[in-house]
């Protein structure tokens, strides 16, 4: 079997969803460490750290999904151009 074309939009949708899920996971870690750092510092200026932690859960997944979608869309389109020149990728699925 030889892969000669990828659907850029279908690849981008799948990658966008995967990056959204990864963004939630990474955002949870960033939020946890941010809140932990604020609680460990014991200073009066803890509001920015708490807002950063809460923002990580909201902003990171959106940024990851958008950038993952766009970059995969471009990569799949470029893949189709390169495969037109090289002839494709051989896959042995046995």
Backbone as a chain_set.jsonl record, in Angstrom:
{"seq": "XXXXXXXXXXXXXXXXXXXXXXXXXXXXXXXXXXXXXXXXXXXXXXXXXXXXXXXXXXXXXXXXXXXXXXXXXXXXXXXXXXXXXXXXXXXXXX", "coords": {"N": [[0.844, -1.161, 0.0], [0.531, 2.223, -0.793], [0.801, 5.432, 0.445], [-0.554, 8.238, -0.872], [-1.878, 10.612, -0.598], [-3.141, 12.888, 1.841], [-5.978, 13.973, 3.652], [-6.062, 17.241, 4.311], [-7.795, 18.827, 5.971], [-9.213, 16.908, 7.494], [-7.111, 15.685, 8.863], [-6.207, 17.902, 10.318], [-8.419, 18.449, 11.974], [-8.487, 16.186, 13.643], [-5.937, 16.371, 14.849], [-6.201, 18.891, 16.079], [-8.126, 18.346, 18.062], [-6.719, 16.441, 19.577], [-4.57, 18.039, 20.466], [-6.035, 19.855, 21.982], [-6.881, 18.239, 24.109], [-4.357, 17.587, 25.18], [-3.63, 20.155, 25.928], [-5.405, 20.663, 28.048], [-4.412, 18.822, 29.902], [-1.702, 19.7, 30.27], [-2.291, 22.289, 31.09], [-3.553, 21.799, 33.521], [-1.399, 20.843, 35.03], [0.3, 23.13, 35.02], [-1.367, 24.933, 36.321], [-1.641, 23.671, 38.81], [1.029, 23.741, 39.782], [1.41, 26.497, 39.821], [-0.501, 27.445, 41.673], [0.393, 26.015, 43.877], [2.931, 27.18, 44.185], [2.186, 29.782, 44.858], [0.901, 29.354, 47.292], [3.045, 28.384, 48.767], [4.733, 30.559, 48.883], [3.779, 32.537, 50.604], [3.185, 35.316, 50.519], [1.762, 38.646, 50.274], [1.002, 39.332, 47.742], [-0.522, 37.439, 46.12], [-2.528, 37.199, 44.26], [-1.948, 37.601, 41.385], [-0.542, 35.217, 40.796], [-2.475, 33.268, 41.347], [-4.394, 33.941, 39.435], [-2.917, 33.444, 37.123], [-2.654, 30.681, 37.342], [-5.339, 29.848, 37.138], [-5.9, 30.872, 34.634], [-4.269, 29.304, 33.039], [-5.582, 26.884, 32.76], [-7.669, 27.618, 31.155], [-6.612, 29.075, 28.937], [-4.345, 27.675, 27.831], [-5.378, 25.163, 26.664], [-6.928, 26.205, 24.53], [-5.051, 27.667, 23.015], [-3.217, 25.593, 22.357], [-4.931, 23.925, 20.829], [-5.673, 25.582, 18.644], [-3.157, 26.276, 17.469], [-2.186, 23.688, 16.983], [-4.119, 22.737, 15.148], [-3.815, 24.55, 12.956], [-1.075, 24.237, 12.271], [-0.996, 21.491, 11.629], [-2.749, 21.439, 9.487], [-1.303, 22.962, 7.595], [0.997, 21.345, 7.441], [-0.024, 18.893, 6.453], [-0.952, 19.726, 3.951], [1.457, 20.511, 2.776], [2.718, 18.036, 2.852], [1.193, 16.672, 0.917], [2.048, 18.007, -1.379], [4.789, 17.343, -1.449], [4.668, 14.561, -1.604], [3.586, 14.291, -4.113], [5.79, 14.798, -5.665], [7.692, 12.887, -4.844], [6.412, 10.427, -4.931], [5.122, 8.957, -2.934], [4.51, 7.182, 0.221], [5.563, 4.072, 1.195], [3.774, 1.539, 2.805], [3.711, -1.264, 4.81], [1.286, -3.192, 5.811], [1.006, -5.673, 7.388]], "CA": [[0.0, 0.0, 0.0], [1.294, 3.462, -0.883], [0.036, 6.628, 0.828], [-0.277, 9.284, -1.861], [-2.565, 11.861, -0.262], [-3.825, 13.026, 3.114], [-6.974, 15.048, 3.7], [-5.54, 18.216, 5.279], [-8.78, 19.263, 6.961], [-9.508, 15.826, 8.429], [-5.934, 15.558, 9.734], [-6.166, 19.059, 11.203], [-9.466, 18.299, 12.993], [-8.042, 15.174, 14.613], [-4.808, 16.933, 15.599], [-6.715, 19.958, 16.926], [-8.754, 17.74, 19.238], [-5.657, 15.858, 20.395], [-3.856, 19.131, 21.121], [-6.928, 20.397, 23.007], [-6.786, 17.337, 25.263], [-3.036, 17.799, 25.781], [-3.658, 21.474, 26.559], [-6.058, 20.522, 29.355], [-3.491, 18.109, 30.794], [-0.607, 20.601, 30.609], [-2.867, 23.399, 31.845], [-3.781, 21.34, 34.891], [-0.096, 20.822, 35.696], [0.747, 24.511, 35.221], [-2.236, 25.501, 37.341], [-1.287, 23.066, 40.097], [2.311, 24.276, 40.225], [1.249, 27.918, 40.078], [-1.21, 27.602, 42.948], [1.315, 25.519, 44.903], [3.948, 28.201, 44.399], [1.569, 30.911, 45.564], [0.669, 28.954, 48.681], [4.336, 28.213, 49.431], [5.462, 31.83, 49.005], [3.233, 33.248, 51.771], [3.263, 36.777, 50.386], [0.456, 39.291, 50.112], [0.702, 39.526, 46.315], [-0.786, 36.109, 45.587], [-3.58, 37.235, 43.248], [-1.469, 37.312, 40.028], [-0.215, 33.796, 40.681], [-3.724, 32.516, 41.281], [-4.999, 34.214, 38.127], [-2.116, 32.724, 36.142], [-3.016, 29.271, 37.459], [-6.678, 29.659, 36.581], [-5.817, 31.163, 33.206], [-3.598, 28.2, 32.344], [-6.575, 25.857, 32.436], [-8.531, 28.14, 30.098], [-5.891, 29.581, 27.773], [-3.482, 26.668, 27.206], [-6.068, 24.27, 25.725], [-7.352, 26.931, 23.331], [-3.849, 27.936, 22.215], [-2.731, 24.324, 21.818], [-5.845, 23.436, 19.791], [-5.587, 26.451, 17.465], [-1.855, 26.096, 16.823], [-2.121, 22.317, 16.473], [-4.965, 22.662, 13.962], [-3.218, 25.312, 11.853], [0.189, 23.628, 11.851], [-1.278, 20.217, 10.983], [-3.334, 21.768, 8.19], [-0.193, 23.333, 6.721], [1.882, 20.196, 7.251], [-0.679, 17.922, 5.572], [-0.947, 20.292, 2.6], [2.843, 20.4, 2.305], [2.931, 16.601, 2.622], [0.598, 16.333, -0.374], [2.933, 18.538, -2.422], [6.026, 16.56, -1.477], [4.345, 13.202, -2.066], [3.412, 14.382, -5.556], [7.115, 14.774, -6.271], [8.436, 11.675, -4.496], [5.663, 9.215, -5.298], [4.344, 8.416, -1.826], [5.149, 6.448, 1.313], [5.177, 2.663, 1.207], [3.394, 1.02, 4.116], [3.44, -2.694, 4.823], [0.338, -3.41, 6.891], [0.749, -7.108, 7.551]], "C": [[0.898, 1.234, 0.0], [0.373, 4.622, -0.526], [0.439, 7.748, -0.116], [-0.955, 10.612, -1.547], [-3.174, 11.767, 1.125], [-4.865, 14.129, 2.976], [-6.539, 16.064, 4.734], [-6.546, 18.618, 6.355], [-9.103, 18.163, 7.963], [-8.338, 15.588, 9.373], [-5.898, 16.682, 10.756], [-7.231, 18.966, 12.293], [-9.054, 17.315, 14.065], [-6.916, 15.734, 15.474], [-5.274, 18.045, 16.526], [-7.36, 19.422, 18.188], [-7.716, 17.11, 20.157], [-4.877, 16.934, 21.147], [-4.721, 19.806, 22.178], [-6.853, 19.556, 24.27], [-5.44, 17.507, 25.966], [-2.967, 19.152, 26.479], [-4.336, 21.442, 27.916], [-5.123, 19.844, 30.354], [-2.355, 19.032, 31.227], [-1.107, 21.79, 31.417], [-3.133, 23.035, 33.292], [-2.476, 21.305, 35.673], [0.392, 22.242, 35.996], [-0.073, 25.171, 36.324], [-1.88, 24.971, 38.729], [0.013, 23.644, 40.636], [2.216, 25.766, 40.555], [0.569, 28.153, 41.421], [-0.331, 27.107, 44.094], [2.406, 26.52, 45.21], [3.414, 29.396, 45.151], [1.373, 30.559, 47.026], [1.983, 28.799, 49.445], [5.042, 29.537, 49.675], [5.014, 32.659, 50.206], [3.436, 34.762, 51.691], [1.864, 37.332, 50.185], [0.054, 39.43, 48.657], [0.445, 38.181, 45.633], [-1.824, 36.107, 44.47], [-3.065, 36.985, 41.83], [-1.127, 35.844, 39.81], [-1.458, 32.926, 40.581], [-4.423, 32.72, 39.95], [-4.244, 33.499, 37.014], [-2.475, 31.24, 36.161], [-4.38, 28.985, 36.862], [-6.678, 29.894, 35.076], [-5.181, 30.036, 32.415], [-4.59, 27.128, 31.93], [-7.48, 26.319, 31.303], [-7.77, 28.457, 28.811], [-5.066, 28.507, 27.077], [-4.233, 25.724, 26.269], [-6.485, 24.957, 24.429], [-6.157, 27.198, 22.426], [-3.306, 26.669, 21.584], [-3.609, 23.857, 20.668], [-5.722, 24.271, 18.516], [-4.266, 26.24, 16.734], [-1.7, 24.69, 16.261], [-2.929, 22.142, 15.204], [-4.288, 23.319, 12.766], [-1.937, 24.638, 11.351], [-0.035, 22.279, 11.17], [-1.904, 20.435, 9.613], [-2.235, 22.124, 7.186], [0.721, 22.147, 6.427], [1.266, 19.166, 6.316], [-0.725, 18.435, 4.132], [0.453, 20.216, 1.994], [3.204, 18.947, 2.023], [2.386, 16.199, 1.253], [1.449, 16.849, -1.539], [4.196, 17.692, -2.568], [5.778, 15.144, -1.997], [4.094, 13.197, -3.574], [4.74, 14.313, -6.29], [7.804, 13.423, -6.059], [7.701, 10.387, -4.798], [4.904, 8.566, -4.153], [5.196, 7.726, -0.782], [4.649, 5.003, 1.259], [4.904, 2.226, 2.629], [3.087, -0.458, 3.962], [2.565, -2.987, 6.036], [0.009, -4.895, 7.035], [0.892, -7.551, 8.967]], "O": [[1.903, 1.28, 0.709], [-0.698, 4.782, -1.113], [1.599, 8.158, -0.165], [-0.64, 11.63, -2.165], [-3.66, 10.714, 1.537], [-4.648, 15.107, 2.261], [-6.633, 15.791, 5.931], [-6.185, 18.737, 7.525], [-9.252, 18.439, 9.153], [-8.544, 15.318, 10.557], [-5.595, 16.451, 11.926], [-6.976, 19.364, 13.429], [-9.243, 17.566, 15.255], [-6.938, 15.588, 16.696], [-4.793, 18.14, 17.655], [-7.166, 19.978, 19.269], [-7.816, 17.227, 21.379], [-4.56, 16.766, 22.325], [-4.192, 20.287, 23.18], [-6.772, 20.092, 25.376], [-5.379, 17.564, 27.195], [-2.313, 19.28, 27.513], [-3.894, 22.121, 28.843], [-5.052, 20.246, 31.515], [-2.069, 19.141, 32.419], [-0.423, 22.25, 32.33], [-2.96, 23.861, 34.188], [-2.439, 21.69, 36.842], [0.847, 22.52, 37.106], [0.472, 25.886, 37.164], [-1.825, 25.727, 39.698], [0.096, 23.999, 41.812], [2.88, 26.238, 41.478], [1.025, 28.976, 42.215], [-0.313, 27.712, 45.166], [2.776, 26.697, 46.371], [4.109, 29.966, 45.993], [1.649, 31.376, 47.905], [2.028, 29.058, 50.648], [5.869, 29.633, 50.582], [5.814, 33.41, 50.763], [3.811, 35.403, 52.673], [0.908, 36.59, 49.958], [-1.125, 39.628, 48.363], [1.13, 37.832, 44.672], [-1.981, 35.092, 43.791], [-3.691, 36.211, 41.107], [-1.4, 35.295, 38.743], [-1.488, 31.959, 39.819], [-4.985, 31.777, 39.392], [-4.855, 33.004, 36.068], [-2.587, 30.615, 35.106], [-4.559, 27.991, 36.158], [-7.371, 29.2, 34.333], [-5.513, 29.831, 31.247], [-4.451, 26.53, 30.864], [-8.007, 25.489, 30.562], [-8.239, 28.14, 27.717], [-5.08, 28.429, 25.849], [-3.762, 25.498, 25.155], [-6.407, 24.362, 23.355], [-6.23, 26.986, 21.215], [-2.968, 26.663, 20.4], [-3.092, 23.435, 19.633], [-5.671, 23.714, 17.419], [-4.252, 26.048, 15.518], [-1.141, 24.515, 15.179], [-2.481, 21.47, 14.274], [-4.194, 22.723, 11.693], [-1.742, 24.488, 10.145], [0.674, 21.955, 10.217], [-1.617, 19.69, 8.676], [-2.243, 21.637, 6.055], [1.166, 21.967, 5.294], [1.966, 18.616, 5.466], [-0.553, 17.656, 3.195], [0.603, 19.888, 0.817], [3.916, 18.658, 1.061], [3.044, 15.468, 0.513], [1.551, 16.187, -2.572], [4.614, 17.368, -3.68], [6.591, 14.599, -2.743], [4.365, 12.198, -4.241], [4.804, 13.821, -7.416], [8.422, 12.883, -6.976], [8.335, 9.338, -4.911], [4.093, 7.675, -4.406], [6.423, 7.684, -0.876], [3.443, 4.757, 1.276], [5.683, 2.498, 3.542], [2.305, -0.858, 3.1], [3.057, -3.025, 7.163], [-1.13, -5.312, 6.826], [0.708, -8.731, 9.266]]}, "num_chains": 1, "name": "protein.A"}
